[in-house]
Amino acid sequence: MDPKIIWLFILVAFYWSYCVFYGIKQTLTEERMSHSPVANNPIPLWVLTLAATATSFSGWTFIGHPGLLYREGFPYGYAAFYAILIPFTGLLLVKRQWLIGRHFGFTTPAEMFASYFQSKVMRLCVILIALIFTIPYLSVQLRAAGFLFNVLTDGLLGIDDGMIMLAFVLLVYVAFGGLKSAIYVDTLQLLLLIAGILLLGGIVLYFVGGWDKFRMGIAALVSSDPIRTPEGYSHYVAVPGLMQWVSRGEAAVGGAWTSSMIFTYLLGMMGIQASPAFTMWALSNRNPKIFAPQQVWASSLVVGLVLVIFSAILGMGGHFLGADLIFLTQHPELVNNVMSAGLLGKDLMDSPAQSEMLVPQLIYIVGDYAPWLLAILAVCALAAMQSTASAYLSTAGKMLTHDVLQYYFLRNATLTQQRIVGRLGVVLITLASLALAMQSTDALVLLGGGAVAYGLQMYPALLGLCWWRWLTRAGVIIGLIAGIITVTLTEAWGLYFTSWGRWPLTIHSAGWGITVNFACALLISAITQNAAQTAHRQHFHQFLQENLRLPEVKRRWIPWAWFASFAWFLLAIGPGTMLGNTIFGHPDQPQTWWFGIPSIWTWQILFWLLGIGLMQFLAYKMELSTISEKTLNLLKQENHL
């Protein structure tokens, strides 16, 4: 047997044994599923920080993101800002949810929202959102595993075989181990995810011939690009306008990643930490000191570095390693054709799953030089896929146990009954995700984007809980339902019912959904105000106001916080993306590029750095993610810590 495959099977078996070990170990402790394993068993701060970050990033970060960078170029590269936008949601909402959950004793988001809005319907809506978020999101990870195993085993394992293998492993260690085992496994998985992308980026640079050769390759790619934006620029280095109308069945001129698409797609990414699955994780957490370091340093800084720099090298570098046969024909002197063996002479876009095959193919060619390194990189990729899948799968199972079994059927369910239902829920969700993964033909990133668009629809409910007491029960529920319907009708699965196509006006389904959602929530709330309900909600907000009021010396910074946030959103992911096309040099004239790289990439690096500064300012200076010792002592006195 090929040494590559032998090494692959050995290291993957060893890694999956580690995952299963923690699942079985957790089962043997016989901890009660009716209580949070995190709350009852303190876990080191650094473990929780890494696990929380791993929960927010996944297989599309490792495989899907570089693949779309290869296909769409740097306009899609703005998606790297989800390293900032995902924790931005946490910065606004997680600390306040955590405090409410601790003070009032809530275990799940469905329980919390049902109590706050005094609505059984709201409980059902939260459970629905949890499921329609988790199932497609998990299917992304399964599809990524299928591509990976298919390529690395030279077709010995089919795409479906790889999906089934990962699904089985997830079932074993999540169904048996629950959330705590997922946390410990996620800690290693985040380290592997980051190490894998850094290592692959370095390998690509090595094969390309170094940084200077890489920049020469980008310059040549731009000059020979047949796809042009409306301004005539190469689609690899310029955003193709603020917005475009695209009829059904047609393609946007210069690519779909207009400013409106970038902005609304990244809004969708904020749905990851707005989803009930992440809220469940936050409620289960005992130590609030992880919030700020996770949001600022682990996610915005470290993951941002990986995405903005190394994923860009990884994605664009594929053109210079033989994946792009047109570029190979036009500029053979700039191509190190190491990918020809893996692609069997095909263009990458003619291979199964197209750009999704880029990272698996790059890992494959490494095996020709070091089979053991191929196996290590494969484990890194699997870790990326499992990091989010395990956490969200375990939280969904917990919600089904607490919010369905115990609330609707057996309020005094025994420990055995809780375990059976929890594990059955994990099995059913995994099987549904596997079925969707086997049938889907969508790109990983785009399928995942549809999933998080549903998660984003929780935003009005979350803002109502944490900030806006005047949002009413009727307004939030009607808005949530309207948002879900709108996302469905503007996503790929809505094409069966509509004539306008996917993402009208190059606005992502997340943007359409949240716009309709907020419009309904605000309008209905304005006409359904009720004094008794307002007084009930005020009880929650009074608690937050008493414990989270900024010191007077810091309140003068509030206008600056608003201004800095608005300016960053406007320039980094909004209309300002058009400035990034040309401000540091003409897109199609490499000799004018200020730093030897396209203006758009310089703009992205600049606003990534500014984004880190913004997150640090909001999280620490404005105390959006820090909790005073006075408040923590109060919770301890109440026996909530």
C-alpha positions, 0 to 999 in steps of 0.5 A: 500500500502507498506509504501516504495512505498508511501514514494517513490511516495510522495518524487519523486512527490515533487522533480519533482514538484521542477524541473517543477516549475523552467521550468514554472517559466522560461517560464513566464519570456519570455526570448528570446531563441535567446540569452543566458539566462545565459549571460543576467541574471548573476547567482551566481558563486557557482551555475554555478560551481555546475551546470557545474560539474553536467553536466559532471556526470550522472546516470551511476556515481550513478548506472552504475559505482558501478554495473560494479565495482561489476562485474569487480572488481578494474580493472574497478575501474580505470574508477573513474579517469574520475573525473579527465579526464573529466575536463582535457578536459575542462582545455585544451579547455574550456577557449580558446573556451569561449574567442573566443566565447565572442570576436567573438560573437559566440552563438553555437559550430556549428556557431563557427567551421563553421566560423573558418574553413569557412565551411558549411559542418563543421556546419552539422558535429557538429550538427550530433555529437551533436545528436549522442552524446546526444541521446544515452547519454540521453538513459543511464539516462532513462534506469537507471530510469527504473531499479530504479522504477522497483525495488523500486516498487516491479515490480508495475512499469515496466522498460519501465514505469520508462523510460517514467516517467523520459522522461515526466518530462525532457520534461516539465522542459527542453522544457519550461525552457531551459538552465537556468532552467536546471542550477538551477535544476542541482545545487541541483542535484549534491548535491543529487548525491554526498550525495546519494553515500556517504550515500549508501557507509556508509550504505553498510559498516554498513550492512557489519559489518564495515571496518575490515569485509569489508576488510576480505570480499575482501580477501575471495573474492579474494581467491575464485574467479574462474576467473583468469588473465593470470598471475593467479591473481583474476580478482577482484584485477588485470588488466589482461595484457596490451592488448588482442586479443579477437575473436568475441563471446569470452571473454578476459581472466581475464576480458576486462579491460586491460591497453589498455581498461582502457586508451582508455575508459578514453579517451572516457570520455574526449569526454563529455566535448569535445562534442558540447553539453558541448561547447554550455554550455561553450559559454553560460556561462558569468563568466569564474571564475568557470572554475578552481574551477569546474575542480579542486575542484568540479570534481577532488577532490569531485567527485573523492573522491566519485568514488575512495572510496565510489563507490568502497565500494558500488560496492564490498560490494554487494558481502557481502550482499547476491547479490553473491550466490556463495560467500554466499555459500562459505563464509556464515560467511562473508555475511549479507544476507540482499539482499535476499528479494529484489533478491528473492533468485537469484544471482544478475547476474541472475536478469534483467539488471544484475549488473545494479540492484545492486544500486536499490537493495541496496536502496530497502533493506534500505526501510525495515528499513526506508521507508523515507530513501529509498525515499530520496535515490531514489531522489538522484539517479534520480537527478544523471540521470537528472543532465546531461540529462537536460543540454545536452537536452536543449543545443541540442534544442538550437542548432537545433533552431539556427543552423538549423531553423535560418541558413537554413530556417528562418534567421529572425525567430520570438520568437514564431517560435524559441520556437516552433522549440526548444521545438519540437527538445527537444521532438524529441530527447527525443523520440529517446532516449526513443526508444533506451533505450527501445531496448538496452540491453547494460550495462549503462556504456558501452552504455554511453561509446559509446556515449562519443566516438562520442563526443571525435571525436571533439578533432582534431577540438577543438585542431585546434581552440584552439592550432593548426592553421595548421589543415586544413578544409579538414583534420578536416572534413575528420578525423571527418567523418572517426572517426565517422565511425570507432567508429560505426564499433568498437562498439556494433552496428557495429557487424552487419557489421564487423567480428572482434567483439566489441573493437578489441585488448581490445581497446575501440571504442573511442581509435580506432575512435580518432586514425583514426581521428587524422591520417586522420586529420594530413595527409590530413592537410599536403597536403591541406595547403592554405595560405588564409585559414591559414591567416583566422585561424591565426586571431583567434590564434593571438587573443589568443596569445595576451591575453593568453601568460604566464608571462615569470616567469612562462614559465620555468614551461612549460617543467615540465607541459608536463612531469608531465602530461605525467607521470600521464597519463602513470602511472595512466591510461596507462601501469603503471596500471600493476604496480598497481597490485603488487607494494603494495602487492601480489594480491592474498596474503592479508597478504602482502597488505600494507594498508590492501587493495589490491595493485590496490586500493592503486595505484588508491587512490595514483594517484587520489591524484596526479591527483588533484595536477596535475590539480591544477598545470595546472589550476592555476599555468600554467593558463590553466583555469584562465583569467587575469583581463586585458583580462576580462577588454578588453572584457568588453570594447568590450561589450562582458561581 
